């Protein structure tokens, strides 16, 4: 941010949000900085490699959605950032409504 402007284009909700990384055994995780574009996953396990895609189940207030996410970067022992690459059914609209209620001012 050389020019001092916020490069983020989506509203954000700080969290935390309970979630799970869906797999053979669902892994409970906690999400922060949630937006339509992605979020930060607070997970002390090894982060997935950059570019790895997986499904997340996100518990929003009054709703639960499923998204397909892609790992963007990670920090061992801390967590990793993901971008959302696909939403199940009407999940994108439901997330947008939740963010309208929860978002922090830019």
Secondary structure, 3 states (H helix, E strand, C coil): CCCCCCCCCCCEEEEEEEEEEECCCCEEEEEEEEECCEEEEECCCCCCCCCCEEEEEEEECCEEEEEEEEEEEEECCCEEEEEEEEECCCHHHHHHHHHHHHCECC
